[in-house]
Amino acid sequence: MPAVAWVTLVAATLIIGLTAVALIRVIVHLTHVRRTLDTLTGGVESIAERTSTVPARLVSVNATLKPVRDWTEGV
């Protein structure tokens, strides 16, 4: 096998190897980002549940304040 063929094979191997390592690093970083976003999404959903809108809680608040409203109407 001529020397040019060996140089070509070594160069191709280096290029393919370095590209594979770079892609593996990208995959690792994207996996880390996905885990972080999953955690963040869970936190945001928890906050959204704890700070629900007023109409959802308005019925229970009105029921709790009914005795106060009745008393103030009597005064």
HTML snippet that shows the backbone in 3Dmol.js (N, CA, C, O; Angstrom):
<script src="https://3Dmol.org/build/3Dmol-min.js"></script>
<div id="view" style="width:600px;height:400px;position:relative"></div>
<script>
const pdb = `
ATOM      1  N   MET A   1       0.864  -1.164   0.000  1.00  0.00           N
ATOM      2  CA  MET A   1       0.000   0.000   0.000  1.00  0.00           C
ATOM      3  C   MET A   1       0.912   1.230   0.000  1.00  0.00           C
ATOM      4  O   MET A   1       1.830   1.323   0.816  1.00  0.00           O
ATOM      5  N   PRO A   2       0.662   2.166  -0.909  1.00  0.00           N
ATOM      6  CA  PRO A   2       1.511   3.353  -0.979  1.00  0.00           C
ATOM      7  C   PRO A   2       1.354   4.234   0.264  1.00  0.00           C
ATOM      8  O   PRO A   2       0.360   4.132   0.983  1.00  0.00           O
ATOM      9  N   ALA A   3       2.312   5.069   0.502  1.00  0.00           N
ATOM     10  CA  ALA A   3       2.326   5.955   1.661  1.00  0.00           C
ATOM     11  C   ALA A   3       1.166   6.944   1.616  1.00  0.00           C
ATOM     12  O   ALA A   3       0.632   7.331   2.656  1.00  0.00           O
ATOM     13  N   VAL A   4       0.782   7.347   0.422  1.00  0.00           N
ATOM     14  CA  VAL A   4      -0.335   8.294   0.294  1.00  0.00           C
ATOM     15  C   VAL A   4      -1.628   7.665   0.797  1.00  0.00           C
ATOM     16  O   VAL A   4      -2.447   8.350   1.408  1.00  0.00           O
ATOM     17  N   ALA A   5      -1.819   6.402   0.555  1.00  0.00           N
ATOM     18  CA  ALA A   5      -3.018   5.705   1.030  1.00  0.00           C
ATOM     19  C   ALA A   5      -3.025   5.641   2.552  1.00  0.00           C
ATOM     20  O   ALA A   5      -4.074   5.835   3.166  1.00  0.00           O
ATOM     21  N   TRP A   6      -1.878   5.375   3.175  1.00  0.00           N
ATOM     22  CA  TRP A   6      -1.801   5.340   4.635  1.00  0.00           C
ATOM     23  C   TRP A   6      -2.088   6.716   5.230  1.00  0.00           C
ATOM     24  O   TRP A   6      -2.802   6.830   6.226  1.00  0.00           O
ATOM     25  N   VAL A   7      -1.537   7.744   4.625  1.00  0.00           N
ATOM     26  CA  VAL A   7      -1.785   9.103   5.110  1.00  0.00           C
ATOM     27  C   VAL A   7      -3.263   9.435   4.984  1.00  0.00           C
ATOM     28  O   VAL A   7      -3.834  10.062   5.876  1.00  0.00           O
ATOM     29  N   THR A   8      -3.882   9.026   3.901  1.00  0.00           N
ATOM     30  CA  THR A   8      -5.316   9.272   3.704  1.00  0.00           C
ATOM     31  C   THR A   8      -6.139   8.535   4.752  1.00  0.00           C
ATOM     32  O   THR A   8      -7.080   9.095   5.314  1.00  0.00           O
ATOM     33  N   LEU A   9      -5.786   7.283   5.015  1.00  0.00           N
ATOM     34  CA  LEU A   9      -6.514   6.512   6.027  1.00  0.00           C
ATOM     35  C   LEU A   9      -6.348   7.117   7.423  1.00  0.00           C
ATOM     36  O   LEU A   9      -7.314   7.194   8.183  1.00  0.00           O
ATOM     37  N   VAL A  10      -5.149   7.540   7.758  1.00  0.00           N
ATOM     38  CA  VAL A  10      -4.910   8.146   9.070  1.00  0.00           C
ATOM     39  C   VAL A  10      -5.676   9.465   9.180  1.00  0.00           C
ATOM     40  O   VAL A  10      -6.298   9.735  10.207  1.00  0.00           O
ATOM     41  N   ALA A  11      -5.635  10.275   8.144  1.00  0.00           N
ATOM     42  CA  ALA A  11      -6.354  11.553   8.166  1.00  0.00           C
ATOM     43  C   ALA A  11      -7.857  11.330   8.284  1.00  0.00           C
ATOM     44  O   ALA A  11      -8.523  12.015   9.060  1.00  0.00           O
ATOM     45  N   ALA A  12      -8.398  10.383   7.525  1.00  0.00           N
ATOM     46  CA  ALA A  12      -9.828  10.085   7.604  1.00  0.00           C
ATOM     47  C   ALA A  12     -10.203   9.574   8.983  1.00  0.00           C
ATOM     48  O   ALA A  12     -11.247   9.944   9.521  1.00  0.00           O
ATOM     49  N   THR A  13      -9.359   8.726   9.560  1.00  0.00           N
ATOM     50  CA  THR A  13      -9.619   8.198  10.901  1.00  0.00           C
ATOM     51  C   THR A  13      -9.616   9.318  11.933  1.00  0.00           C
ATOM     52  O   THR A  13     -10.474   9.359  12.815  1.00  0.00           O
ATOM     53  N   LEU A  14      -8.656  10.220  11.823  1.00  0.00           N
ATOM     54  CA  LEU A  14      -8.612  11.344  12.760  1.00  0.00           C
ATOM     55  C   LEU A  14      -9.836  12.244  12.619  1.00  0.00           C
ATOM     56  O   LEU A  14     -10.421  12.656  13.620  1.00  0.00           O
ATOM     57  N   ILE A  15     -10.221  12.546  11.399  1.00  0.00           N
ATOM     58  CA  ILE A  15     -11.386  13.410  11.178  1.00  0.00           C
ATOM     59  C   ILE A  15     -12.645  12.743  11.712  1.00  0.00           C
ATOM     60  O   ILE A  15     -13.436  13.383  12.404  1.00  0.00           O
ATOM     61  N   ILE A  16     -12.840  11.473  11.403  1.00  0.00           N
ATOM     62  CA  ILE A  16     -14.027  10.758  11.872  1.00  0.00           C
ATOM     63  C   ILE A  16     -14.016  10.632  13.386  1.00  0.00           C
ATOM     64  O   ILE A  16     -15.050  10.798  14.034  1.00  0.00           O
ATOM     65  N   GLY A  17     -12.847  10.338  13.953  1.00  0.00           N
ATOM     66  CA  GLY A  17     -12.747  10.205  15.412  1.00  0.00           C
ATOM     67  C   GLY A  17     -13.036  11.506  16.129  1.00  0.00           C
ATOM     68  O   GLY A  17     -13.786  11.518  17.106  1.00  0.00           O
ATOM     69  N   LEU A  18     -12.454  12.607  15.661  1.00  0.00           N
ATOM     70  CA  LEU A  18     -12.700  13.897  16.298  1.00  0.00           C
ATOM     71  C   LEU A  18     -14.156  14.332  16.138  1.00  0.00           C
ATOM     72  O   LEU A  18     -14.731  14.922  17.053  1.00  0.00           O
ATOM     73  N   THR A  19     -14.743  14.049  15.002  1.00  0.00           N
ATOM     74  CA  THR A  19     -16.155  14.375  14.797  1.00  0.00           C
ATOM     75  C   THR A  19     -17.040  13.555  15.737  1.00  0.00           C
ATOM     76  O   THR A  19     -18.012  14.074  16.284  1.00  0.00           O
ATOM     77  N   ALA A  20     -16.710  12.291  15.922  1.00  0.00           N
ATOM     78  CA  ALA A  20     -17.480  11.437  16.828  1.00  0.00           C
ATOM     79  C   ALA A  20     -17.377  11.945  18.260  1.00  0.00           C
ATOM     80  O   ALA A  20     -18.377  11.986  18.976  1.00  0.00           O
ATOM     81  N   VAL A  21     -16.182  12.331  18.680  1.00  0.00           N
ATOM     82  CA  VAL A  21     -16.004  12.861  20.042  1.00  0.00           C
ATOM     83  C   VAL A  21     -16.795  14.157  20.209  1.00  0.00           C
ATOM     84  O   VAL A  21     -17.429  14.361  21.244  1.00  0.00           O
ATOM     85  N   ALA A  22     -16.767  15.023  19.217  1.00  0.00           N
ATOM     86  CA  ALA A  22     -17.515  16.277  19.302  1.00  0.00           C
ATOM     87  C   ALA A  22     -19.019  16.015  19.386  1.00  0.00           C
ATOM     88  O   ALA A  22     -19.724  16.674  20.150  1.00  0.00           O
ATOM     89  N   LEU A  23     -19.507  15.058  18.606  1.00  0.00           N
ATOM     90  CA  LEU A  23     -20.940  14.738  18.655  1.00  0.00           C
ATOM     91  C   LEU A  23     -21.329  14.124  19.998  1.00  0.00           C
ATOM     92  O   LEU A  23     -22.414  14.396  20.513  1.00  0.00           O
ATOM     93  N   ILE A  24     -20.464  13.311  20.556  1.00  0.00           N
ATOM     94  CA  ILE A  24     -20.746  12.730  21.881  1.00  0.00           C
ATOM     95  C   ILE A  24     -20.802  13.836  22.929  1.00  0.00           C
ATOM     96  O   ILE A  24     -21.654  13.800  23.816  1.00  0.00           O
ATOM     97  N   ARG A  25     -19.909  14.814  22.838  1.00  0.00           N
ATOM     98  CA  ARG A  25     -19.949  15.932  23.783  1.00  0.00           C
ATOM     99  C   ARG A  25     -21.249  16.722  23.639  1.00  0.00           C
ATOM    100  O   ARG A  25     -21.835  17.141  24.638  1.00  0.00           O
ATOM    101  N   VAL A  26     -21.700  16.926  22.403  1.00  0.00           N
ATOM    102  CA  VAL A  26     -22.969  17.634  22.176  1.00  0.00           C
ATOM    103  C   VAL A  26     -24.123  16.849  22.776  1.00  0.00           C
ATOM    104  O   VAL A  26     -25.014  17.433  23.394  1.00  0.00           O
ATOM    105  N   ILE A  27     -24.117  15.533  22.603  1.00  0.00           N
ATOM    106  CA  ILE A  27     -25.184  14.694  23.164  1.00  0.00           C
ATOM    107  C   ILE A  27     -25.196  14.787  24.682  1.00  0.00           C
ATOM    108  O   ILE A  27     -26.263  14.871  25.290  1.00  0.00           O
ATOM    109  N   VAL A  28     -24.017  14.771  25.300  1.00  0.00           N
ATOM    110  CA  VAL A  28     -23.938  14.867  26.762  1.00  0.00           C
ATOM    111  C   VAL A  28     -24.478  16.214  27.239  1.00  0.00           C
ATOM    112  O   VAL A  28     -25.231  16.272  28.212  1.00  0.00           O
ATOM    113  N   HIS A  29     -24.100  17.289  26.562  1.00  0.00           N
ATOM    114  CA  HIS A  29     -24.590  18.607  26.961  1.00  0.00           C
ATOM    115  C   HIS A  29     -26.105  18.722  26.771  1.00  0.00           C
ATOM    116  O   HIS A  29     -26.792  19.279  27.627  1.00  0.00           O
ATOM    117  N   LEU A  30     -26.620  18.210  25.675  1.00  0.00           N
ATOM    118  CA  LEU A  30     -28.066  18.264  25.451  1.00  0.00           C
ATOM    119  C   LEU A  30     -28.835  17.432  26.463  1.00  0.00           C
ATOM    120  O   LEU A  30     -29.934  17.810  26.871  1.00  0.00           O
ATOM    121  N   THR A  31     -28.270  16.306  26.870  1.00  0.00           N
ATOM    122  CA  THR A  31     -28.905  15.490  27.906  1.00  0.00           C
ATOM    123  C   THR A  31     -28.960  16.250  29.223  1.00  0.00           C
ATOM    124  O   THR A  31     -29.971  16.210  29.924  1.00  0.00           O
ATOM    125  N   HIS A  32     -27.883  16.937  29.559  1.00  0.00           N
ATOM    126  CA  HIS A  32     -27.863  17.730  30.785  1.00  0.00           C
ATOM    127  C   HIS A  32     -28.896  18.860  30.721  1.00  0.00           C
ATOM    128  O   HIS A  32     -29.588  19.124  31.704  1.00  0.00           O
ATOM    129  N   VAL A  33     -28.999  19.518  29.584  1.00  0.00           N
ATOM    130  CA  VAL A  33     -29.974  20.587  29.414  1.00  0.00           C
ATOM    131  C   VAL A  33     -31.394  20.036  29.531  1.00  0.00           C
ATOM    132  O   VAL A  33     -32.256  20.669  30.140  1.00  0.00           O
ATOM    133  N   ARG A  34     -31.641  18.856  28.947  1.00  0.00           N
ATOM    134  CA  ARG A  34     -32.976  18.259  29.023  1.00  0.00           C
ATOM    135  C   ARG A  34     -33.345  17.952  30.471  1.00  0.00           C
ATOM    136  O   ARG A  34     -34.478  18.202  30.884  1.00  0.00           O
ATOM    137  N   ARG A  35     -32.406  17.414  31.245  1.00  0.00           N
ATOM    138  CA  ARG A  35     -32.694  17.121  32.663  1.00  0.00           C
ATOM    139  C   ARG A  35     -32.978  18.396  33.433  1.00  0.00           C
ATOM    140  O   ARG A  35     -33.884  18.439  34.266  1.00  0.00           O
ATOM    141  N   THR A  36     -32.202  19.438  33.156  1.00  0.00           N
ATOM    142  CA  THR A  36     -32.420  20.712  33.839  1.00  0.00           C
ATOM    143  C   THR A  36     -33.789  21.287  33.485  1.00  0.00           C
ATOM    144  O   THR A  36     -34.497  21.789  34.359  1.00  0.00           O
ATOM    145  N   LEU A  37     -34.160  21.216  32.217  1.00  0.00           N
ATOM    146  CA  LEU A  37     -35.470  21.729  31.805  1.00  0.00           C
ATOM    147  C   LEU A  37     -36.612  20.909  32.385  1.00  0.00           C
ATOM    148  O   LEU A  37     -37.660  21.461  32.722  1.00  0.00           O
ATOM    149  N   ASP A  38     -36.425  19.589  32.508  1.00  0.00           N
ATOM    150  CA  ASP A  38     -37.459  18.769  33.146  1.00  0.00           C
ATOM    151  C   ASP A  38     -37.661  19.194  34.593  1.00  0.00           C
ATOM    152  O   ASP A  38     -38.796  19.286  35.061  1.00  0.00           O
ATOM    153  N   THR A  39     -36.567  19.452  35.304  1.00  0.00           N
ATOM    154  CA  THR A  39     -36.657  19.907  36.691  1.00  0.00           C
ATOM    155  C   THR A  39     -37.325  21.270  36.766  1.00  0.00           C
ATOM    156  O   THR A  39     -38.168  21.514  37.630  1.00  0.00           O
ATOM    157  N   LEU A  40     -36.945  22.146  35.863  1.00  0.00           N
ATOM    158  CA  LEU A  40     -37.517  23.485  35.837  1.00  0.00           C
ATOM    159  C   LEU A  40     -39.010  23.444  35.528  1.00  0.00           C
ATOM    160  O   LEU A  40     -39.794  24.179  36.129  1.00  0.00           O
ATOM    161  N   THR A  41     -39.395  22.595  34.602  1.00  0.00           N
ATOM    162  CA  THR A  41     -40.809  22.463  34.247  1.00  0.00           C
ATOM    163  C   THR A  41     -41.615  21.970  35.453  1.00  0.00           C
ATOM    164  O   THR A  41     -42.716  22.457  35.708  1.00  0.00           O
ATOM    165  N   GLY A  42     -41.065  21.009  36.187  1.00  0.00           N
ATOM    166  CA  GLY A  42     -41.747  20.527  37.388  1.00  0.00           C
ATOM    167  C   GLY A  42     -41.923  21.624  38.415  1.00  0.00           C
ATOM    168  O   GLY A  42     -42.971  21.707  39.055  1.00  0.00           O
ATOM    169  N   GLY A  43     -40.917  22.470  38.585  1.00  0.00           N
ATOM    170  CA  GLY A  43     -41.015  23.586  39.524  1.00  0.00           C
ATOM    171  C   GLY A  43     -42.046  24.605  39.090  1.00  0.00           C
ATOM    172  O   GLY A  43     -42.803  25.118  39.914  1.00  0.00           O
ATOM    173  N   VAL A  44     -42.081  24.899  37.807  1.00  0.00           N
ATOM    174  CA  VAL A  44     -43.057  25.867  37.292  1.00  0.00           C
ATOM    175  C   VAL A  44     -44.473  25.329  37.441  1.00  0.00           C
ATOM    176  O   VAL A  44     -45.385  26.076  37.794  1.00  0.00           O
ATOM    177  N   GLU A  45     -44.667  24.047  37.177  1.00  0.00           N
ATOM    178  CA  GLU A  45     -45.997  23.457  37.354  1.00  0.00           C
ATOM    179  C   GLU A  45     -46.427  23.502  38.813  1.00  0.00           C
ATOM    180  O   GLU A  45     -47.597  23.743  39.113  1.00  0.00           O
ATOM    181  N   SER A  46     -45.487  23.272  39.716  1.00  0.00           N
ATOM    182  CA  SER A  46     -45.805  23.336  41.144  1.00  0.00           C
ATOM    183  C   SER A  46     -46.216  24.752  41.544  1.00  0.00           C
ATOM    184  O   SER A  46     -47.175  24.937  42.293  1.00  0.00           O
ATOM    185  N   ILE A  47     -45.493  25.739  41.049  1.00  0.00           N
ATOM    186  CA  ILE A  47     -45.843  27.127  41.353  1.00  0.00           C
ATOM    187  C   ILE A  47     -47.199  27.479  40.758  1.00  0.00           C
ATOM    188  O   ILE A  47     -47.990  28.182  41.389  1.00  0.00           O
ATOM    189  N   ALA A  48     -47.474  26.999  39.553  1.00  0.00           N
ATOM    190  CA  ALA A  48     -48.760  27.287  38.915  1.00  0.00           C
ATOM    191  C   ALA A  48     -49.912  26.684  39.706  1.00  0.00           C
ATOM    192  O   ALA A  48     -50.977  27.293  39.804  1.00  0.00           O
ATOM    193  N   GLU A  49     -49.716  25.500  40.270  1.00  0.00           N
ATOM    194  CA  GLU A  49     -50.773  24.886  41.080  1.00  0.00           C
ATOM    195  C   GLU A  49     -51.006  25.665  42.365  1.00  0.00           C
ATOM    196  O   GLU A  49     -52.146  25.837  42.795  1.00  0.00           O
ATOM    197  N   ARG A  50     -49.923  26.137  42.976  1.00  0.00           N
ATOM    198  CA  ARG A  50     -50.048  26.840  44.253  1.00  0.00           C
ATOM    199  C   ARG A  50     -50.600  28.249  44.098  1.00  0.00           C
ATOM    200  O   ARG A  50     -51.156  28.801  45.048  1.00  0.00           O
ATOM    201  N   THR A  51     -50.459  28.826  42.938  1.00  0.00           N
ATOM    202  CA  THR A  51     -50.940  30.190  42.715  1.00  0.00           C
ATOM    203  C   THR A  51     -52.041  30.176  41.663  1.00  0.00           C
ATOM    204  O   THR A  51     -51.972  30.888  40.661  1.00  0.00           O
ATOM    205  N   SER A  52     -53.041  29.366  41.904  1.00  0.00           N
ATOM    206  CA  SER A  52     -54.131  29.279  40.932  1.00  0.00           C
ATOM    207  C   SER A  52     -54.897  30.592  40.896  1.00  0.00           C
ATOM    208  O   SER A  52     -54.781  31.420  41.799  1.00  0.00           O
ATOM    209  N   THR A  53     -55.666  30.767  39.858  1.00  0.00           N
ATOM    210  CA  THR A  53     -56.375  32.028  39.666  1.00  0.00           C
ATOM    211  C   THR A  53     -57.487  32.212  40.690  1.00  0.00           C
ATOM    212  O   THR A  53     -57.913  31.260  41.345  1.00  0.00           O
ATOM    213  N   VAL A  54     -57.939  33.427  40.812  1.00  0.00           N
ATOM    214  CA  VAL A  54     -58.963  33.767  41.799  1.00  0.00           C
ATOM    215  C   VAL A  54     -60.281  33.034  41.542  1.00  0.00           C
ATOM    216  O   VAL A  54     -60.855  32.525  42.504  1.00  0.00           O
ATOM    217  N   PRO A  55     -60.799  32.943  40.318  1.00  0.00           N
ATOM    218  CA  PRO A  55     -62.097  32.274  40.137  1.00  0.00           C
ATOM    219  C   PRO A  55     -62.116  30.828  40.646  1.00  0.00           C
ATOM    220  O   PRO A  55     -63.159  30.350  41.091  1.00  0.00           O
ATOM    221  N   ALA A  56     -61.003  30.142  40.590  1.00  0.00           N
ATOM    222  CA  ALA A  56     -60.991  28.761  41.071  1.00  0.00           C
ATOM    223  C   ALA A  56     -61.163  28.705  42.590  1.00  0.00           C
ATOM    224  O   ALA A  56     -61.751  27.756  43.110  1.00  0.00           O
ATOM    225  N   ARG A  57     -60.665  29.692  43.288  1.00  0.00           N
ATOM    226  CA  ARG A  57     -60.764  29.707  44.749  1.00  0.00           C
ATOM    227  C   ARG A  57     -61.888  30.608  45.256  1.00  0.00           C
ATOM    228  O   ARG A  57     -62.163  30.641  46.455  1.00  0.00           O
ATOM    229  N   LEU A  58     -62.521  31.319  44.375  1.00  0.00           N
ATOM    230  CA  LEU A  58     -63.532  32.290  44.770  1.00  0.00           C
ATOM    231  C   LEU A  58     -64.732  31.623  45.440  1.00  0.00           C
ATOM    232  O   LEU A  58     -65.304  32.195  46.368  1.00  0.00           O
ATOM    233  N   VAL A  59     -65.123  30.438  44.997  1.00  0.00           N
ATOM    234  CA  VAL A  59     -66.284  29.754  45.576  1.00  0.00           C
ATOM    235  C   VAL A  59     -66.022  29.422  47.041  1.00  0.00           C
ATOM    236  O   VAL A  59     -66.887  29.639  47.890  1.00  0.00           O
ATOM    237  N   SER A  60     -64.838  28.901  47.342  1.00  0.00           N
ATOM    238  CA  SER A  60     -64.555  28.544  48.729  1.00  0.00           C
ATOM    239  C   SER A  60     -64.399  29.793  49.599  1.00  0.00           C
ATOM    240  O   SER A  60     -64.779  29.777  50.770  1.00  0.00           O
ATOM    241  N   VAL A  61     -63.855  30.860  49.051  1.00  0.00           N
ATOM    242  CA  VAL A  61     -63.717  32.106  49.818  1.00  0.00           C
ATOM    243  C   VAL A  61     -65.097  32.686  50.108  1.00  0.00           C
ATOM    244  O   VAL A  61     -65.362  33.117  51.231  1.00  0.00           O
ATOM    245  N   ASN A  62     -65.972  32.702  49.117  1.00  0.00           N
ATOM    246  CA  ASN A  62     -67.330  33.213  49.334  1.00  0.00           C
ATOM    247  C   ASN A  62     -68.078  32.379  50.358  1.00  0.00           C
ATOM    248  O   ASN A  62     -68.817  32.918  51.182  1.00  0.00           O
ATOM    249  N   ALA A  63     -67.891  31.068  50.311  1.00  0.00           N
ATOM    250  CA  ALA A  63     -68.564  30.202  51.289  1.00  0.00           C
ATOM    251  C   ALA A  63     -68.042  30.476  52.696  1.00  0.00           C
ATOM    252  O   ALA A  63     -68.807  30.458  53.660  1.00  0.00           O
ATOM    253  N   THR A  64     -66.756  30.725  52.812  1.00  0.00           N
ATOM    254  CA  THR A  64     -66.175  31.004  54.122  1.00  0.00           C
ATOM    255  C   THR A  64     -66.636  32.357  54.657  1.00  0.00           C
ATOM    256  O   THR A  64     -66.839  32.508  55.862  1.00  0.00           O
ATOM    257  N   LEU A  65     -66.802  33.330  53.787  1.00  0.00           N
ATOM    258  CA  LEU A  65     -67.182  34.675  54.220  1.00  0.00           C
ATOM    259  C   LEU A  65     -68.695  34.891  54.309  1.00  0.00           C
ATOM    260  O   LEU A  65     -69.134  35.988  54.655  1.00  0.00           O
ATOM    261  N   LYS A  66     -69.494  33.877  54.008  1.00  0.00           N
ATOM    262  CA  LYS A  66     -70.949  34.037  54.053  1.00  0.00           C
ATOM    263  C   LYS A  66     -71.450  34.459  55.436  1.00  0.00           C
ATOM    264  O   LYS A  66     -72.305  35.340  55.512  1.00  0.00           O
ATOM    265  N   PRO A  67     -70.958  33.870  56.534  1.00  0.00           N
ATOM    266  CA  PRO A  67     -71.433  34.347  57.847  1.00  0.00           C
ATOM    267  C   PRO A  67     -71.102  35.819  58.101  1.00  0.00           C
ATOM    268  O   PRO A  67     -71.892  36.537  58.714  1.00  0.00           O
ATOM    269  N   VAL A  68     -69.951  36.261  57.638  1.00  0.00           N
ATOM    270  CA  VAL A  68     -69.580  37.667  57.823  1.00  0.00           C
ATOM    271  C   VAL A  68     -70.506  38.560  57.008  1.00  0.00           C
ATOM    272  O   VAL A  68     -70.940  39.606  57.490  1.00  0.00           O
ATOM    273  N   ARG A  69     -70.813  38.156  55.775  1.00  0.00           N
ATOM    274  CA  ARG A  69     -71.704  38.942  54.929  1.00  0.00           C
ATOM    275  C   ARG A  69     -73.102  39.008  55.555  1.00  0.00           C
ATOM    276  O   ARG A  69     -73.729  40.067  55.572  1.00  0.00           O
ATOM    277  N   ASP A  70     -73.581  37.881  56.063  1.00  0.00           N
ATOM    278  CA  ASP A  70     -74.904  37.873  56.696  1.00  0.00           C
ATOM    279  C   ASP A  70     -74.928  38.778  57.920  1.00  0.00           C
ATOM    280  O   ASP A  70     -75.914  39.479  58.148  1.00  0.00           O
ATOM    281  N   TRP A  71     -73.856  38.773  58.713  1.00  0.00           N
ATOM    282  CA  TRP A  71     -73.807  39.613  59.894  1.00  0.00           C
ATOM    283  C   TRP A  71     -73.783  41.085  59.525  1.00  0.00           C
ATOM    284  O   TRP A  71     -74.468  41.898  60.146  1.00  0.00           O
ATOM    285  N   THR A  72     -72.975  41.435  58.490  1.00  0.00           N
ATOM    286  CA  THR A  72     -72.904  42.844  58.106  1.00  0.00           C
ATOM    287  C   THR A  72     -74.231  43.335  57.514  1.00  0.00           C
ATOM    288  O   THR A  72     -74.574  44.505  57.681  1.00  0.00           O
ATOM    289  N   GLU A  73     -74.978  42.473  56.832  1.00  0.00           N
ATOM    290  CA  GLU A  73     -76.273  42.878  56.323  1.00  0.00           C
ATOM    291  C   GLU A  73     -77.266  43.104  57.462  1.00  0.00           C
ATOM    292  O   GLU A  73     -78.179  43.922  57.348  1.00  0.00           O
ATOM    293  N   GLY A  74     -77.080  42.371  58.562  1.00  0.00           N
ATOM    294  CA  GLY A  74     -77.977  42.526  59.710  1.00  0.00           C
ATOM    295  C   GLY A  74     -77.670  43.776  60.501  1.00  0.00           C
ATOM    296  O   GLY A  74     -78.531  44.259  61.236  1.00  0.00           O
ATOM    297  N   VAL A  75     -76.498  44.302  60.378  1.00  0.00           N
ATOM    298  CA  VAL A  75     -76.136  45.492  61.150  1.00  0.00           C
ATOM    299  C   VAL A  75     -76.644  46.666  60.425  1.00  0.00           C
ATOM    300  O   VAL A  75     -76.464  47.796  60.878  1.00  0.00           O
TER     301      VAL A  75
END
`;
const viewer = $3Dmol.createViewer("view");
viewer.addModel(pdb, "pdb");
viewer.setStyle({}, {cartoon: {color: "spectrum"}});
viewer.zoomTo();
viewer.render();
</script>
